Amino acid sequence: MGRTSRRKRSTPANRAIAALAALVLGGGGLAAVNVYASAGEGGAGPSPGRFQGAARQMSTIDCPDAGIALPDVPDGARPEVDRELAAMDTQITDAYRRFADRKDRIARDPALAENAVLGPLKSKRAASLDRIGIAVERAGGGRPQGLEGLAGCSLRADDEEGQGGGQGEEPGDGQGGGQSDGQAQEGNGPEASDFVDIESVRPDADRPRNRRGASRGTFTTDCGRNENGRFNPDNVIAAPGVSNGAHHMHDYVGNQATDAFASDDDLAGGGTTCRNRGDRSTYYWPVLRLQNGRDANDVDADGGGRDQNTGEIQTPSQVTLKFVGSPAGKVTAMPRFLRIITGDAKALTNGDANANASWSCTGFEDRQLRDKYPICPEGSQVVRSFAFQSCWDGQNTDSANHRTHVSFAQDDGRCPDGFRAVPQLVQRIVYDVPPGPGFAVDSFPEQLHKPVTDHGDFINVFDDRLMKKVVSCINGGRKCR
């Protein structure tokens, strides 16, 4: 179950990131080209023409993701950088609220967007980016150049360059084209066009064949379905030390000590819902809610109603956590406290380069959707799946952007140069929800609950003995629990 290989059209945000791909890491410093082509470029507000004829279609705020543009940050600067990146997420959330409250007025008076939303947001982002630069310089990394090019944001339409930020595909191509007949959902999304009848999707099978010497075994760990209702809107990987760092609610299974403030020692000593007590790992993902007009008890809480995530939280009917091998050879042990994020919570505005969730229905799992929610027939359940990165750089348990220390295997199943294969976590989460377009995952408010923003997080806290068993089972071709 690999990522979709289709290339999508760029958005203003990832065009900015592409410009800043000129970020050159030298002597710990960053040199960047400041070419952010957006409504806020050069400190000037968006021209009225930017909104003419399309103002009524504007539905969200599109900002460059500064975290992606910082692949290397000195260790001494990481806590402050993480806090500032989390603050920038809050700034976008607050700006989105101001925009949503004034959407009709902005449609009549486009200049209001700059005065009330984009201008103040750009100023706050510029201050955070400046503090990031100071933190990196103070830690000996050299003053980053060009981060100011990430300060400006723009308004964009939900359907700009295709539904979901250019994620739409042609009907019947197996990637979720076509629209449902359902009604648009409550609040800030999703839309009826974000759903597709699974029976209209062509089967697809895009998996590398096993080579001679492949590791064909599996290890399955049973950690429950979050029956005890452990939720929080933190993200200890991406926003450590920050309450409500995710601005959406997560389901947690496994380690019960996990919140924004959990250290490795806290996780090592935490209780676990896993049957095998040698697995104290943390597994978490955004909750799925029914949008049926009934609110959960977090309607007035951070991560819930305050961040435009409303509806009844659904407990999965089944959760499968399976570790599998490499089609190209043997696997080696994961390091303890290895952190992996798969998928991109900001894929609506970032584009799908890091999107990695699949949606399907029981009985139809040869049909996988990347950018649509499935409408399942009566008697079939919704399935969401994540296949995590399976290649590790052999040195780091995390990285500044939480991505570059791990990688997906190449098309032939081999790891990129400098990486080694480790057991691959594959999550399968099943929900018994009514057929039709009446559910959505939690998201950052400005991401509009799009299915392409789905993501999963994992921190390995297997003890050494159990990890050795995992590796032995996988390399030996056995199915173990």
C-alpha positions as CSV (number, residue, x, y, z in Angstrom):
1,M,0.0,0.0,0.0
2,G,2.3,2.7,-1.2
3,R,1.7,6.4,-1.7
4,T,0.0,7.6,-4.9
5,S,2.6,8.4,-7.5
6,R,0.5,10.9,-9.4
7,R,2.0,14.4,-9.4
8,K,-0.4,17.1,-8.5
9,R,-0.6,20.7,-9.5
10,S,1.1,23.0,-7.0
11,T,-0.6,25.4,-4.6
12,P,0.6,28.8,-3.5
13,A,2.0,27.2,-0.4
14,N,4.1,24.5,-1.9
15,R,5.3,26.9,-4.7
16,A,6.7,28.9,-1.8
17,I,8.3,25.8,-0.3
18,A,9.7,24.9,-3.8
19,A,11.3,28.3,-3.9
20,L,12.7,27.7,-0.5
21,A,14.0,24.3,-1.6
22,A,16.9,26.6,-2.5
23,L,17.5,26.4,1.3
24,V,21.2,25.4,1.2
25,L,22.5,23.8,4.3
26,G,26.1,25.0,4.7
27,G,28.0,25.5,8.0
28,G,24.7,24.9,9.8
29,G,23.2,28.0,8.2
30,L,20.4,28.4,5.6
31,A,20.5,30.4,2.5
32,A,17.3,30.9,0.7
33,V,15.7,32.7,-2.2
34,N,12.9,34.9,-1.2
35,V,10.4,34.4,-4.0
36,Y,7.0,33.8,-2.4
37,A,4.5,34.6,-5.1
38,S,1.3,35.2,-3.1
39,A,-1.3,37.8,-2.3
40,G,0.9,39.0,0.5
41,E,4.2,39.3,-1.4
42,G,6.6,42.0,-0.6
43,G,4.5,43.3,2.3
44,A,1.8,44.6,0.0
45,G,-1.7,43.4,0.6
46,P,-3.6,41.4,-1.9
47,S,-4.9,43.4,-4.8
48,P,-8.7,43.6,-5.2
49,G,-8.2,41.8,-8.4
50,R,-6.9,38.8,-6.5
51,F,-10.5,38.3,-5.2
52,Q,-12.6,39.7,-8.0
53,G,-15.1,37.1,-9.4
54,A,-13.9,34.5,-6.9
55,A,-14.4,36.1,-3.6
56,R,-17.5,34.1,-2.7
57,Q,-15.5,30.9,-3.3
58,M,-12.7,31.7,-0.9
59,S,-12.9,29.1,1.9
60,T,-9.6,28.8,3.6
61,I,-6.2,30.3,4.4
62,D,-3.1,29.0,2.6
63,C,0.2,29.5,4.3
64,P,3.6,28.0,3.6
65,D,4.6,25.3,6.1
66,A,7.8,26.6,7.7
67,G,8.4,23.2,9.4
68,I,9.0,21.6,6.0
69,A,11.5,24.3,5.1
70,L,13.7,23.5,8.2
71,P,15.2,20.1,7.5
72,D,18.2,20.8,9.8
73,V,18.1,22.6,13.1
74,P,20.8,22.5,15.8
75,D,19.7,20.3,18.7
76,G,20.0,23.3,21.1
77,A,17.5,25.3,19.1
78,R,14.9,22.6,18.5
79,P,12.7,23.2,21.6
80,E,12.4,26.9,20.8
81,V,11.9,26.2,17.1
82,D,9.2,23.6,17.9
83,R,7.4,26.1,20.1
84,E,7.5,28.8,17.5
85,L,6.2,26.4,14.8
86,A,3.3,25.5,17.1
87,A,2.6,29.1,17.7
88,M,2.4,29.7,14.0
89,D,-0.2,26.9,13.8
90,T,-2.2,28.8,16.4
91,Q,-1.8,32.0,14.5
92,I,-3.3,30.4,11.4
93,T,-6.1,28.9,13.5
94,D,-6.9,32.3,14.9
95,A,-6.8,34.0,11.5
96,Y,-9.0,31.3,10.1
97,R,-11.6,32.1,12.8
98,R,-11.5,35.8,11.9
99,F,-11.8,34.9,8.2
100,A,-14.8,32.5,8.8
101,D,-16.6,35.1,10.9
102,R,-16.2,37.7,8.1
103,K,-16.5,35.5,5.0
104,D,-19.6,37.2,3.8
105,R,-18.2,40.7,4.4
106,I,-15.0,39.8,2.7
107,A,-16.9,38.7,-0.3
108,R,-18.4,42.1,-0.5
109,D,-15.3,44.0,0.5
110,P,-12.1,42.1,-0.5
111,A,-9.8,44.7,1.1
112,L,-11.1,43.5,4.5
113,A,-9.2,40.3,4.0
114,E,-5.9,42.1,4.1
115,N,-6.9,44.5,6.9
116,A,-8.6,42.0,9.2
117,V,-6.9,38.6,8.4
118,L,-3.9,38.4,6.1
119,G,-2.0,41.5,7.3
120,P,-2.1,40.8,11.0
121,L,-1.3,37.1,10.3
122,K,1.7,38.0,8.2
123,S,3.1,40.3,11.0
124,K,2.7,37.6,13.6
125,R,4.3,34.9,11.4
126,A,7.2,37.3,10.6
127,A,7.9,37.7,14.3
128,S,7.9,34.0,14.9
129,L,10.2,33.3,11.9
130,D,12.5,36.0,13.2
131,R,12.6,34.2,16.6
132,I,13.3,30.9,14.9
133,G,16.2,32.6,13.1
134,I,17.6,34.0,16.4
135,A,17.3,30.6,18.1
136,V,19.2,28.8,15.3
137,E,21.9,31.4,15.3
138,R,22.2,31.3,19.1
139,A,22.7,27.6,18.9
140,G,25.6,28.0,16.5
141,G,23.8,27.2,13.3
142,G,24.3,30.5,11.6
143,R,21.5,33.0,11.0
144,P,19.0,31.6,8.5
145,Q,18.4,33.7,5.5
146,G,15.2,34.0,3.6
147,L,12.7,32.7,6.2
148,E,10.9,36.0,5.9
149,G,9.6,34.7,2.5
150,L,7.4,32.3,4.4
151,A,5.5,35.0,6.3
152,G,2.8,35.8,3.8
153,C,-0.4,33.9,3.4
154,S,-3.3,34.1,0.9
155,L,-6.9,33.1,0.8
156,R,-7.9,30.3,-1.5
157,A,-10.9,28.4,-2.7
158,D,-11.6,24.9,-1.6
159,D,-11.9,23.9,-5.2
160,E,-8.9,25.9,-6.4
161,E,-6.9,23.6,-8.8
162,G,-9.3,20.8,-8.0
163,Q,-11.0,19.6,-4.9
164,G,-8.6,19.2,-2.0
165,G,-5.8,21.4,-3.3
166,G,-5.5,19.7,-6.7
167,Q,-6.1,16.3,-5.3
168,G,-9.1,15.5,-7.6
169,E,-8.8,12.8,-10.2
170,E,-10.8,11.8,-13.2
171,P,-13.9,9.6,-12.4
172,G,-13.2,5.9,-12.4
173,D,-9.4,6.1,-12.3
174,G,-9.1,4.3,-9.0
175,Q,-8.1,7.4,-7.1
176,G,-11.5,8.6,-6.0
177,G,-12.9,10.6,-8.8
178,G,-16.6,11.3,-9.1
179,Q,-18.9,12.9,-6.6
180,S,-21.6,11.6,-4.3
181,D,-25.2,12.7,-4.2
182,G,-24.9,13.5,-0.5
183,Q,-25.3,16.9,1.1
184,A,-22.5,19.1,2.1
185,Q,-21.5,18.6,5.8
186,E,-21.8,20.9,8.7
187,G,-19.3,23.6,9.7
188,N,-16.1,24.0,7.7
189,G,-16.3,20.7,5.8
190,P,-16.0,18.2,4.3
191,E,-18.1,18.8,1.2
192,A,-20.2,16.3,-0.7
193,S,-17.6,16.2,-3.4
194,D,-15.1,14.8,-0.9
195,F,-17.0,11.5,-0.9
196,V,-17.2,8.8,-3.6
197,D,-19.1,5.5,-3.9
198,I,-16.5,2.8,-3.4
199,E,-18.2,0.6,-5.9
200,S,-17.4,3.1,-8.6
201,V,-13.7,2.9,-8.0
202,R,-11.5,0.6,-10.0
203,P,-9.4,-1.9,-8.1
204,D,-5.7,-1.1,-7.8
205,A,-2.7,-3.1,-6.7
206,D,0.5,-1.2,-6.5
207,R,2.9,-3.2,-4.4
208,P,6.5,-4.3,-5.2
209,R,6.9,-8.0,-5.6
210,N,9.0,-9.9,-3.0
211,R,12.5,-10.6,-4.1
212,R,14.6,-13.6,-3.2
213,G,15.7,-13.1,0.5
214,A,12.6,-10.9,1.3
215,S,11.5,-10.8,4.9
216,R,8.0,-12.2,4.7
217,G,7.0,-12.6,8.4
218,T,4.7,-10.4,10.4
219,F,4.3,-9.4,14.0
220,T,0.9,-8.2,15.3
221,T,0.5,-6.3,18.5
222,D,-3.0,-6.0,20.1
223,C,-3.4,-2.6,21.9
224,G,-7.2,-2.3,21.8
225,R,-9.4,0.2,20.1
226,N,-9.2,3.1,22.6
227,E,-12.2,1.7,24.4
228,N,-11.2,3.7,27.4
229,G,-11.6,7.0,25.5
230,R,-8.2,8.5,25.8
231,F,-8.1,11.7,23.7
232,N,-6.1,14.9,23.6
233,P,-5.3,17.6,21.0
234,D,-1.5,17.4,21.7
235,N,1.3,16.2,19.5
236,V,4.3,15.2,21.4
237,I,6.3,14.6,18.2
238,A,5.6,17.7,16.2
239,A,4.8,20.1,19.1
240,P,6.5,18.8,22.3
241,G,5.7,20.9,25.4
242,V,2.7,22.7,23.8
243,S,-0.9,22.0,24.9
244,N,-3.3,21.7,21.9
245,G,-0.4,21.6,19.5
246,A,-2.5,19.6,17.0
247,H,-5.7,21.7,17.1
248,H,-7.6,18.5,16.6
249,M,-8.3,15.5,18.8
250,H,-6.3,12.3,18.7
251,D,-7.2,8.7,19.5
252,Y,-4.5,7.0,21.6
253,V,-3.8,3.3,22.0
254,G,-0.7,1.8,23.6
255,N,1.2,4.1,25.9
256,Q,-1.1,5.9,28.4
257,A,1.4,8.5,29.5
258,T,1.4,10.2,26.1
259,D,0.7,13.9,26.0
260,A,2.6,17.0,24.9
261,F,4.8,16.9,27.9
262,A,5.8,13.2,28.0
263,S,9.6,12.6,28.0
264,D,11.2,9.4,26.9
265,D,11.5,8.4,30.6
266,D,7.7,9.0,31.0
267,L,7.0,6.8,28.0
268,A,9.3,4.1,29.3
269,G,7.5,4.0,32.6
270,G,4.0,4.5,31.2
271,G,1.2,2.0,31.3
272,T,0.0,0.4,28.1
273,T,-3.2,-0.9,26.6
274,C,-1.1,-3.5,24.6
275,R,-1.5,-7.1,25.7
276,N,2.2,-7.7,25.4
277,R,3.7,-5.5,28.1
278,G,6.9,-5.4,26.3
279,D,5.2,-3.0,23.9
280,R,4.8,0.4,25.5
281,S,4.8,2.2,22.1
282,T,2.5,5.1,21.4
283,Y,0.1,4.9,18.5
284,Y,-2.2,7.8,17.7
285,W,-4.3,9.3,14.9
286,P,-7.0,12.0,14.4
287,V,-10.4,10.9,15.7
288,L,-13.2,10.2,13.2
289,R,-16.6,11.9,14.0
290,L,-20.1,11.5,12.8
291,Q,-21.5,14.8,11.6
292,N,-25.0,14.1,12.7
293,G,-25.8,17.3,14.7
294,R,-24.9,15.6,18.0
295,D,-21.8,17.1,19.7
296,A,-19.3,15.3,21.8
297,N,-18.4,16.5,25.2
298,D,-15.5,18.5,23.8
299,V,-17.7,21.0,21.9
300,D,-16.3,23.8,24.1
301,A,-12.8,22.4,24.3
302,D,-9.5,23.0,22.6
303,G,-9.1,20.5,19.8
304,G,-12.9,20.1,19.7
305,G,-15.4,22.8,19.0
306,R,-13.0,25.6,19.6
307,D,-11.0,24.3,16.7
308,Q,-14.1,23.6,14.5
309,N,-14.0,19.8,15.1
310,T,-17.6,18.9,16.0
311,G,-19.7,15.8,16.1
312,E,-19.7,12.4,17.9
313,I,-16.3,10.8,18.2
314,Q,-16.4,7.2,16.9
315,T,-14.6,4.4,18.6
316,P,-13.2,2.1,16.0
317,S,-14.8,-1.3,15.7
318,Q,-11.4,-2.8,14.9
319,V,-7.7,-1.7,15.1
320,T,-4.9,-3.8,13.7
321,L,-1.3,-2.9,14.3
322,K,1.0,-5.1,12.2
323,F,4.7,-4.9,11.6
324,V,5.8,-6.4,8.2
325,G,9.1,-7.0,6.4
326,S,10.9,-5.7,3.4
327,P,10.3,-7.1,-0.1
328,A,13.9,-6.6,-0.9
329,G,15.7,-8.2,2.1
330,K,16.0,-8.6,5.9
331,V,15.0,-5.9,8.4
332,T,17.0,-4.6,11.4
333,A,15.7,-3.5,14.8
334,M,14.1,-0.1,15.2
335,P,15.9,2.1,17.8
336,R,13.9,2.7,21.0
337,F,12.0,6.0,20.9
338,L,12.1,6.2,17.1
339,R,9.4,8.7,16.1
340,I,7.6,8.5,12.8
341,I,4.8,10.7,11.4
342,T,3.2,9.4,8.3
343,G,0.9,11.5,6.2
344,D,0.5,15.3,6.3
345,A,-2.0,17.1,8.5
346,K,-1.7,20.1,6.2
347,A,-1.9,18.3,2.8
348,L,-4.8,20.5,1.6
349,T,-2.5,23.5,1.5
350,N,0.9,21.8,1.3
351,G,0.0,19.5,-1.6
352,D,0.2,15.7,-1.4
353,A,4.0,15.1,-1.4
354,N,3.8,13.7,2.1
355,A,0.1,12.5,2.1
356,N,0.0,8.8,2.9
357,A,-3.4,7.6,4.2
358,S,-5.8,5.3,2.3
359,W,-9.5,4.9,2.6
360,S,-11.6,2.0,1.6
361,C,-14.5,-0.3,2.7
362,T,-14.5,-3.9,4.1
363,G,-15.0,-6.2,1.1
364,F,-13.5,-3.6,-1.3
365,E,-10.0,-3.2,0.1
366,D,-8.4,-3.7,-3.4
367,R,-9.9,-0.2,-4.1
368,Q,-7.9,2.4,-2.2
369,L,-8.8,6.1,-2.1
370,R,-6.1,8.7,-1.3
371,D,-8.1,12.0,-1.5
372,K,-11.7,11.0,-1.0
373,Y,-13.8,9.4,1.8
374,P,-15.6,6.2,0.7
375,I,-19.3,5.7,0.7
376,C,-19.6,2.0,1.6
377,P,-22.6,-0.2,0.7
378,E,-24.9,-1.5,3.4
379,G,-23.1,-4.1,5.6
380,S,-19.6,-2.8,4.7
381,Q,-17.5,-0.7,7.1
382,V,-15.2,2.2,6.5
383,V,-11.5,1.4,6.6
384,R,-8.6,3.8,7.0
385,S,-5.0,2.6,6.6
386,F,-1.5,3.8,7.1
387,A,1.7,2.2,5.9
388,F,4.5,3.9,7.8
389,Q,8.0,4.7,6.5
390,S,10.1,1.5,6.6
391,C,13.6,2.9,6.1
392,W,15.7,4.4,8.9
393,D,18.9,6.5,8.5
394,G,20.7,4.3,11.1
395,Q,21.5,7.3,13.4
396,N,18.6,9.5,14.5
397,T,15.4,8.8,16.3
398,D,13.9,12.1,15.1
399,S,14.7,15.0,12.8
400,A,13.9,18.7,12.8
401,N,11.1,18.4,10.4
402,H,10.2,14.9,11.8
403,R,10.7,13.3,8.3
404,T,14.2,13.2,7.0
405,H,15.5,10.5,9.5
406,V,13.1,8.0,7.9
407,S,12.1,7.3,4.4
408,F,9.8,5.1,2.3
409,A,11.3,2.3,0.3
410,Q,11.8,2.9,-3.4
411,D,9.6,1.5,-6.1
412,D,11.6,-1.7,-6.1
413,G,11.3,-2.2,-2.4
414,R,14.8,-1.2,-1.5
415,C,15.7,1.5,0.9
416,P,17.5,4.7,-0.4
417,D,21.2,4.9,-0.1
418,G,22.3,5.4,3.6
419,F,19.0,3.9,5.0
420,R,18.3,0.5,6.3
421,A,15.1,-1.5,6.4
422,V,13.2,-1.7,9.7
423,P,9.9,-3.4,10.5
424,Q,7.2,-1.5,8.8
425,L,4.1,-0.5,10.9
426,V,0.9,-1.0,9.0
427,Q,-2.3,0.3,10.7
428,R,-5.8,-0.7,9.7
429,I,-8.6,1.1,11.5
430,V,-12.2,0.1,10.9
431,Y,-15.4,2.0,11.7
432,D,-19.0,1.0,11.7
433,V,-20.7,4.2,10.5
434,P,-23.9,4.8,8.6
435,P,-23.5,4.6,4.8
436,G,-23.2,8.0,3.1
437,P,-21.2,11.3,3.5
438,G,-21.8,11.8,7.2
439,F,-18.4,11.5,8.8
440,A,-15.0,13.2,8.8
441,V,-11.6,13.1,10.5
442,D,-10.5,15.9,12.7
443,S,-8.1,18.4,11.2
444,F,-6.5,21.8,11.6
445,P,-9.4,24.2,11.0
446,E,-8.1,25.6,7.8
447,Q,-7.6,22.1,6.4
448,L,-11.4,21.7,6.1
449,H,-11.5,18.1,7.3
450,K,-10.2,16.8,3.9
451,P,-9.4,13.1,3.7
452,V,-6.0,13.8,2.2
453,T,-5.0,15.4,5.5
454,D,-5.3,12.1,7.4
455,H,-2.1,11.0,9.3
456,G,-0.7,8.7,11.9
457,D,2.0,9.0,14.6
458,F,4.1,6.3,16.2
459,I,6.8,6.3,18.9
460,N,8.6,2.9,19.3
461,V,8.8,1.9,23.0
462,F,9.3,-1.9,22.5
463,D,11.7,-3.3,25.0
464,D,14.9,-4.8,23.5
465,R,13.8,-8.4,24.0
466,L,10.5,-8.0,22.3
467,M,12.0,-6.0,19.4
468,K,14.5,-8.9,18.8
469,K,11.4,-11.2,18.6
470,V,9.8,-8.9,16.1
471,V,12.9,-8.9,13.9
472,S,13.3,-12.7,14.2
473,C,9.7,-13.4,13.3
474,I,9.7,-11.1,10.3
475,N,13.1,-12.3,9.0
476,G,12.2,-15.9,9.7
477,G,8.9,-15.7,7.7
478,R,6.8,-16.5,10.8
479,K,3.5,-14.9,11.9
480,C,3.8,-13.9,15.5
481,R,1.9,-12.0,18.2
